[in-house]
Amino acid sequence: MPKSQLDKLWAIRKTMNDSPDFVDHFIKRVKETKTNIDFFASMEEEMNARGRKR
């Protein structure tokens, strides 16, 4: 696993402890994607969309 993906997983893990709503969203995202590549691409897409809104 590339370091960039590993760093994202650690950030996700930390966020799960901070927000119960995040866990529900995370599980939904995992169910919607078939591969790790798809999962990380969808996370990146959502992060970029949120960045544009700010």
PDB file of N, CA, C and O in Angstrom:
ATOM      1  N   MET A   1       0.859  -1.169   0.000  1.00  0.00           N
ATOM      2  CA  MET A   1       0.000   0.000   0.000  1.00  0.00           C
ATOM      3  C   MET A   1       0.905   1.232   0.000  1.00  0.00           C
ATOM      4  O   MET A   1       1.834   1.328   0.801  1.00  0.00           O
ATOM      5  N   PRO A   2       0.629   2.161  -0.894  1.00  0.00           N
ATOM      6  CA  PRO A   2       1.435   3.392  -0.937  1.00  0.00           C
ATOM      7  C   PRO A   2       1.293   4.203   0.359  1.00  0.00           C
ATOM      8  O   PRO A   2       0.256   4.164   1.021  1.00  0.00           O
ATOM      9  N   LYS A   3       2.338   4.923   0.697  1.00  0.00           N
ATOM     10  CA  LYS A   3       2.343   5.734   1.922  1.00  0.00           C
ATOM     11  C   LYS A   3       1.197   6.737   1.937  1.00  0.00           C
ATOM     12  O   LYS A   3       0.621   6.994   2.994  1.00  0.00           O
ATOM     13  N   SER A   4       0.856   7.309   0.786  1.00  0.00           N
ATOM     14  CA  SER A   4      -0.231   8.293   0.742  1.00  0.00           C
ATOM     15  C   SER A   4      -1.556   7.659   1.168  1.00  0.00           C
ATOM     16  O   SER A   4      -2.337   8.285   1.885  1.00  0.00           O
ATOM     17  N   GLN A   5      -1.815   6.421   0.732  1.00  0.00           N
ATOM     18  CA  GLN A   5      -3.043   5.737   1.131  1.00  0.00           C
ATOM     19  C   GLN A   5      -2.997   5.358   2.606  1.00  0.00           C
ATOM     20  O   GLN A   5      -4.005   5.453   3.307  1.00  0.00           O
ATOM     21  N   LEU A   6      -1.843   4.934   3.070  1.00  0.00           N
ATOM     22  CA  LEU A   6      -1.697   4.580   4.477  1.00  0.00           C
ATOM     23  C   LEU A   6      -1.939   5.797   5.371  1.00  0.00           C
ATOM     24  O   LEU A   6      -2.585   5.687   6.413  1.00  0.00           O
ATOM     25  N   ASP A   7      -1.426   6.943   4.965  1.00  0.00           N
ATOM     26  CA  ASP A   7      -1.657   8.180   5.722  1.00  0.00           C
ATOM     27  C   ASP A   7      -3.145   8.514   5.777  1.00  0.00           C
ATOM     28  O   ASP A   7      -3.652   8.945   6.812  1.00  0.00           O
ATOM     29  N   LYS A   8      -3.838   8.315   4.663  1.00  0.00           N
ATOM     30  CA  LYS A   8      -5.284   8.586   4.636  1.00  0.00           C
ATOM     31  C   LYS A   8      -6.031   7.627   5.557  1.00  0.00           C
ATOM     32  O   LYS A   8      -6.967   8.027   6.249  1.00  0.00           O
ATOM     33  N   LEU A   9      -5.615   6.359   5.564  1.00  0.00           N
ATOM     34  CA  LEU A   9      -6.267   5.393   6.448  1.00  0.00           C
ATOM     35  C   LEU A   9      -6.088   5.764   7.916  1.00  0.00           C
ATOM     36  O   LEU A   9      -7.021   5.618   8.705  1.00  0.00           O
ATOM     37  N   TRP A  10      -4.913   6.237   8.290  1.00  0.00           N
ATOM     38  CA  TRP A  10      -4.695   6.664   9.672  1.00  0.00           C
ATOM     39  C   TRP A  10      -5.572   7.870  10.010  1.00  0.00           C
ATOM     40  O   TRP A  10      -6.097   7.964  11.119  1.00  0.00           O
ATOM     41  N   ALA A  11      -5.730   8.781   9.066  1.00  0.00           N
ATOM     42  CA  ALA A  11      -6.597   9.942   9.295  1.00  0.00           C
ATOM     43  C   ALA A  11      -8.049   9.496   9.458  1.00  0.00           C
ATOM     44  O   ALA A  11      -8.768  10.011  10.313  1.00  0.00           O
ATOM     45  N   ILE A  12      -8.474   8.540   8.638  1.00  0.00           N
ATOM     46  CA  ILE A  12      -9.838   8.003   8.740  1.00  0.00           C
ATOM     47  C   ILE A  12     -10.031   7.350  10.106  1.00  0.00           C
ATOM     48  O   ILE A  12     -11.046   7.568  10.768  1.00  0.00           O
ATOM     49  N   ARG A  13      -9.066   6.560  10.517  1.00  0.00           N
ATOM     50  CA  ARG A  13      -9.148   5.865  11.809  1.00  0.00           C
ATOM     51  C   ARG A  13      -9.282   6.857  12.959  1.00  0.00           C
ATOM     52  O   ARG A  13     -10.082   6.649  13.871  1.00  0.00           O
ATOM     53  N   LYS A  14      -8.511   7.922  12.919  1.00  0.00           N
ATOM     54  CA  LYS A  14      -8.582   8.941  13.970  1.00  0.00           C
ATOM     55  C   LYS A  14      -9.952   9.618  13.969  1.00  0.00           C
ATOM     56  O   LYS A  14     -10.525   9.864  15.030  1.00  0.00           O
ATOM     57  N   THR A  15     -10.470   9.915  12.795  1.00  0.00           N
ATOM     58  CA  THR A  15     -11.764  10.581  12.679  1.00  0.00           C
ATOM     59  C   THR A  15     -12.891   9.691  13.183  1.00  0.00           C
ATOM     60  O   THR A  15     -13.864  10.186  13.753  1.00  0.00           O
ATOM     61  N   MET A  16     -12.769   8.378  12.979  1.00  0.00           N
ATOM     62  CA  MET A  16     -13.808   7.451  13.448  1.00  0.00           C
ATOM     63  C   MET A  16     -13.997   7.553  14.956  1.00  0.00           C
ATOM     64  O   MET A  16     -15.118   7.431  15.451  1.00  0.00           O
ATOM     65  N   ASN A  17     -12.934   7.769  15.671  1.00  0.00           N
ATOM     66  CA  ASN A  17     -13.029   7.895  17.126  1.00  0.00           C
ATOM     67  C   ASN A  17     -13.707   9.192  17.532  1.00  0.00           C
ATOM     68  O   ASN A  17     -14.280   9.276  18.619  1.00  0.00           O
ATOM     69  N   ASP A  18     -13.652  10.196  16.683  1.00  0.00           N
ATOM     70  CA  ASP A  18     -14.177  11.517  17.010  1.00  0.00           C
ATOM     71  C   ASP A  18     -15.636  11.714  16.609  1.00  0.00           C
ATOM     72  O   ASP A  18     -16.312  12.583  17.160  1.00  0.00           O
ATOM     73  N   SER A  19     -16.135  10.917  15.652  1.00  0.00           N
ATOM     74  CA  SER A  19     -17.462  11.191  15.111  1.00  0.00           C
ATOM     75  C   SER A  19     -18.222   9.916  14.750  1.00  0.00           C
ATOM     76  O   SER A  19     -17.838   9.218  13.811  1.00  0.00           O
ATOM     77  N   PRO A  20     -19.293   9.600  15.482  1.00  0.00           N
ATOM     78  CA  PRO A  20     -20.103   8.423  15.140  1.00  0.00           C
ATOM     79  C   PRO A  20     -20.745   8.534  13.754  1.00  0.00           C
ATOM     80  O   PRO A  20     -20.913   7.523  13.073  1.00  0.00           O
ATOM     81  N   ASP A  21     -21.101   9.735  13.334  1.00  0.00           N
ATOM     82  CA  ASP A  21     -21.696   9.914  12.009  1.00  0.00           C
ATOM     83  C   ASP A  21     -20.705   9.541  10.918  1.00  0.00           C
ATOM     84  O   ASP A  21     -21.089   9.038   9.862  1.00  0.00           O
ATOM     85  N   PHE A  22     -19.446   9.787  11.178  1.00  0.00           N
ATOM     86  CA  PHE A  22     -18.418   9.462  10.198  1.00  0.00           C
ATOM     87  C   PHE A  22     -18.368   7.962   9.942  1.00  0.00           C
ATOM     88  O   PHE A  22     -18.171   7.531   8.806  1.00  0.00           O
ATOM     89  N   VAL A  23     -18.545   7.166  10.990  1.00  0.00           N
ATOM     90  CA  VAL A  23     -18.500   5.709  10.849  1.00  0.00           C
ATOM     91  C   VAL A  23     -19.595   5.241   9.900  1.00  0.00           C
ATOM     92  O   VAL A  23     -19.345   4.407   9.030  1.00  0.00           O
ATOM     93  N   ASP A  24     -20.801   5.765  10.057  1.00  0.00           N
ATOM     94  CA  ASP A  24     -21.900   5.394   9.163  1.00  0.00           C
ATOM     95  C   ASP A  24     -21.579   5.757   7.722  1.00  0.00           C
ATOM     96  O   ASP A  24     -21.812   4.964   6.810  1.00  0.00           O
ATOM     97  N   HIS A  25     -21.049   6.945   7.519  1.00  0.00           N
ATOM     98  CA  HIS A  25     -20.687   7.397   6.175  1.00  0.00           C
ATOM     99  C   HIS A  25     -19.570   6.520   5.595  1.00  0.00           C
ATOM    100  O   HIS A  25     -19.597   6.170   4.415  1.00  0.00           O
ATOM    101  N   PHE A  26     -18.604   6.176   6.422  1.00  0.00           N
ATOM    102  CA  PHE A  26     -17.486   5.345   5.992  1.00  0.00           C
ATOM    103  C   PHE A  26     -17.974   3.962   5.550  1.00  0.00           C
ATOM    104  O   PHE A  26     -17.578   3.473   4.492  1.00  0.00           O
ATOM    105  N   ILE A  27     -18.825   3.337   6.351  1.00  0.00           N
ATOM    106  CA  ILE A  27     -19.344   2.010   6.012  1.00  0.00           C
ATOM    107  C   ILE A  27     -20.130   2.062   4.711  1.00  0.00           C
ATOM    108  O   ILE A  27     -20.004   1.169   3.873  1.00  0.00           O
ATOM    109  N   LYS A  28     -20.930   3.087   4.536  1.00  0.00           N
ATOM    110  CA  LYS A  28     -21.680   3.242   3.291  1.00  0.00           C
ATOM    111  C   LYS A  28     -20.726   3.355   2.105  1.00  0.00           C
ATOM    112  O   LYS A  28     -20.946   2.737   1.063  1.00  0.00           O
ATOM    113  N   ARG A  29     -19.676   4.140   2.266  1.00  0.00           N
ATOM    114  CA  ARG A  29     -18.695   4.328   1.189  1.00  0.00           C
ATOM    115  C   ARG A  29     -18.003   3.009   0.837  1.00  0.00           C
ATOM    116  O   ARG A  29     -17.808   2.701  -0.339  1.00  0.00           O
ATOM    117  N   VAL A  30     -17.636   2.237   1.853  1.00  0.00           N
ATOM    118  CA  VAL A  30     -16.976   0.948   1.614  1.00  0.00           C
ATOM    119  C   VAL A  30     -17.907   0.013   0.843  1.00  0.00           C
ATOM    120  O   VAL A  30     -17.465  -0.682  -0.073  1.00  0.00           O
ATOM    121  N   LYS A  31     -19.171  -0.010   1.200  1.00  0.00           N
ATOM    122  CA  LYS A  31     -20.134  -0.876   0.512  1.00  0.00           C
ATOM    123  C   LYS A  31     -20.345  -0.463  -0.940  1.00  0.00           C
ATOM    124  O   LYS A  31     -20.627  -1.306  -1.791  1.00  0.00           O
ATOM    125  N   GLU A  32     -20.209   0.824  -1.225  1.00  0.00           N
ATOM    126  CA  GLU A  32     -20.454   1.338  -2.576  1.00  0.00           C
ATOM    127  C   GLU A  32     -19.277   1.139  -3.522  1.00  0.00           C
ATOM    128  O   GLU A  32     -19.443   1.246  -4.737  1.00  0.00           O
ATOM    129  N   THR A  33     -18.098   0.853  -2.994  1.00  0.00           N
ATOM    130  CA  THR A  33     -16.919   0.705  -3.840  1.00  0.00           C
ATOM    131  C   THR A  33     -16.476  -0.750  -3.874  1.00  0.00           C
ATOM    132  O   THR A  33     -16.611  -1.483  -2.894  1.00  0.00           O
ATOM    133  N   LYS A  34     -15.940  -1.156  -5.031  1.00  0.00           N
ATOM    134  CA  LYS A  34     -15.552  -2.554  -5.209  1.00  0.00           C
ATOM    135  C   LYS A  34     -14.085  -2.811  -4.893  1.00  0.00           C
ATOM    136  O   LYS A  34     -13.723  -3.921  -4.501  1.00  0.00           O
ATOM    137  N   THR A  35     -13.240  -1.803  -5.056  1.00  0.00           N
ATOM    138  CA  THR A  35     -11.808  -1.996  -4.835  1.00  0.00           C
ATOM    139  C   THR A  35     -11.261  -0.867  -3.968  1.00  0.00           C
ATOM    140  O   THR A  35     -11.914   0.158  -3.771  1.00  0.00           O
ATOM    141  N   ASN A  36     -10.058  -1.073  -3.460  1.00  0.00           N
ATOM    142  CA  ASN A  36      -9.398  -0.011  -2.694  1.00  0.00           C
ATOM    143  C   ASN A  36      -9.170   1.215  -3.560  1.00  0.00           C
ATOM    144  O   ASN A  36      -9.308   2.346  -3.094  1.00  0.00           O
ATOM    145  N   ILE A  37      -8.824   0.992  -4.812  1.00  0.00           N
ATOM    146  CA  ILE A  37      -8.593   2.112  -5.730  1.00  0.00           C
ATOM    147  C   ILE A  37      -9.862   2.937  -5.876  1.00  0.00           C
ATOM    148  O   ILE A  37      -9.816   4.166  -5.826  1.00  0.00           O
ATOM    149  N   ASP A  38     -11.000   2.264  -6.057  1.00  0.00           N
ATOM    150  CA  ASP A  38     -12.279   2.971  -6.160  1.00  0.00           C
ATOM    151  C   ASP A  38     -12.585   3.735  -4.871  1.00  0.00           C
ATOM    152  O   ASP A  38     -13.058   4.871  -4.911  1.00  0.00           O
ATOM    153  N   PHE A  39     -12.311   3.102  -3.730  1.00  0.00           N
ATOM    154  CA  PHE A  39     -12.572   3.736  -2.441  1.00  0.00           C
ATOM    155  C   PHE A  39     -11.766   5.018  -2.285  1.00  0.00           C
ATOM    156  O   PHE A  39     -12.313   6.067  -1.943  1.00  0.00           O
ATOM    157  N   PHE A  40     -10.452   4.928  -2.540  1.00  0.00           N
ATOM    158  CA  PHE A  40      -9.610   6.106  -2.377  1.00  0.00           C
ATOM    159  C   PHE A  40      -9.950   7.184  -3.403  1.00  0.00           C
ATOM    160  O   PHE A  40      -9.860   8.374  -3.101  1.00  0.00           O
ATOM    161  N   ALA A  41     -10.337   6.783  -4.606  1.00  0.00           N
ATOM    162  CA  ALA A  41     -10.733   7.764  -5.620  1.00  0.00           C
ATOM    163  C   ALA A  41     -11.995   8.504  -5.177  1.00  0.00           C
ATOM    164  O   ALA A  41     -12.091   9.719  -5.350  1.00  0.00           O
ATOM    165  N   SER A  42     -12.951   7.789  -4.613  1.00  0.00           N
ATOM    166  CA  SER A  42     -14.181   8.447  -4.163  1.00  0.00           C
ATOM    167  C   SER A  42     -13.913   9.356  -2.967  1.00  0.00           C
ATOM    168  O   SER A  42     -14.526  10.417  -2.846  1.00  0.00           O
ATOM    169  N   MET A  43     -13.001   8.948  -2.081  1.00  0.00           N
ATOM    170  CA  MET A  43     -12.639   9.809  -0.953  1.00  0.00           C
ATOM    171  C   MET A  43     -11.955  11.080  -1.447  1.00  0.00           C
ATOM    172  O   MET A  43     -12.251  12.179  -0.976  1.00  0.00           O
ATOM    173  N   GLU A  44     -11.045  10.921  -2.394  1.00  0.00           N
ATOM    174  CA  GLU A  44     -10.333  12.072  -2.955  1.00  0.00           C
ATOM    175  C   GLU A  44     -11.315  13.028  -3.638  1.00  0.00           C
ATOM    176  O   GLU A  44     -11.218  14.247  -3.496  1.00  0.00           O
ATOM    177  N   GLU A  45     -12.257  12.451  -4.378  1.00  0.00           N
ATOM    178  CA  GLU A  45     -13.264  13.258  -5.075  1.00  0.00           C
ATOM    179  C   GLU A  45     -14.102  14.058  -4.076  1.00  0.00           C
ATOM    180  O   GLU A  45     -14.368  15.241  -4.291  1.00  0.00           O
ATOM    181  N   GLU A  46     -14.512  13.420  -2.999  1.00  0.00           N
ATOM    182  CA  GLU A  46     -15.320  14.111  -1.996  1.00  0.00           C
ATOM    183  C   GLU A  46     -14.514  15.194  -1.283  1.00  0.00           C
ATOM    184  O   GLU A  46     -15.032  16.280  -1.019  1.00  0.00           O
ATOM    185  N   MET A  47     -13.258  14.907  -0.971  1.00  0.00           N
ATOM    186  CA  MET A  47     -12.416  15.907  -0.313  1.00  0.00           C
ATOM    187  C   MET A  47     -12.210  17.115  -1.219  1.00  0.00           C
ATOM    188  O   MET A  47     -12.227  18.252  -0.748  1.00  0.00           O
ATOM    189  N   ASN A  48     -12.017  16.881  -2.509  1.00  0.00           N
ATOM    190  CA  ASN A  48     -11.855  17.990  -3.451  1.00  0.00           C
ATOM    191  C   ASN A  48     -13.136  18.806  -3.560  1.00  0.00           C
ATOM    192  O   ASN A  48     -13.082  20.033  -3.637  1.00  0.00           O
ATOM    193  N   ALA A  49     -14.285  18.141  -3.568  1.00  0.00           N
ATOM    194  CA  ALA A  49     -15.563  18.843  -3.650  1.00  0.00           C
ATOM    195  C   ALA A  49     -15.783  19.703  -2.405  1.00  0.00           C
ATOM    196  O   ALA A  49     -16.269  20.830  -2.507  1.00  0.00           O
ATOM    197  N   ARG A  50     -15.434  19.184  -1.254  1.00  0.00           N
ATOM    198  CA  ARG A  50     -15.586  19.955  -0.013  1.00  0.00           C
ATOM    199  C   ARG A  50     -14.635  21.138   0.009  1.00  0.00           C
ATOM    200  O   ARG A  50     -14.981  22.201   0.525  1.00  0.00           O
ATOM    201  N   GLY A  51     -13.455  20.968  -0.537  1.00  0.00           N
ATOM    202  CA  GLY A  51     -12.480  22.054  -0.591  1.00  0.00           C
ATOM    203  C   GLY A  51     -12.949  23.192  -1.474  1.00  0.00           C
ATOM    204  O   GLY A  51     -12.675  24.356  -1.180  1.00  0.00           O
ATOM    205  N   ARG A  52     -13.650  22.877  -2.548  1.00  0.00           N
ATOM    206  CA  ARG A  52     -14.166  23.916  -3.453  1.00  0.00           C
ATOM    207  C   ARG A  52     -15.311  24.688  -2.824  1.00  0.00           C
ATOM    208  O   ARG A  52     -15.522  25.855  -3.155  1.00  0.00           O
ATOM    209  N   LYS A  53     -16.057  24.054  -1.920  1.00  0.00           N
ATOM    210  CA  LYS A  53     -17.192  24.720  -1.281  1.00  0.00           C
ATOM    211  C   LYS A  53     -16.748  25.780  -0.289  1.00  0.00           C
ATOM    212  O   LYS A  53     -17.486  26.729  -0.024  1.00  0.00           O
ATOM    213  N   ARG A  54     -15.552  25.631   0.261  1.00  0.00           N
ATOM    214  CA  ARG A  54     -15.079  26.556   1.300  1.00  0.00           C
ATOM    215  C   ARG A  54     -14.524  27.799   0.747  1.00  0.00           C
ATOM    216  O   ARG A  54     -14.089  28.669   1.501  1.00  0.00           O
TER     217      ARG A  54
END
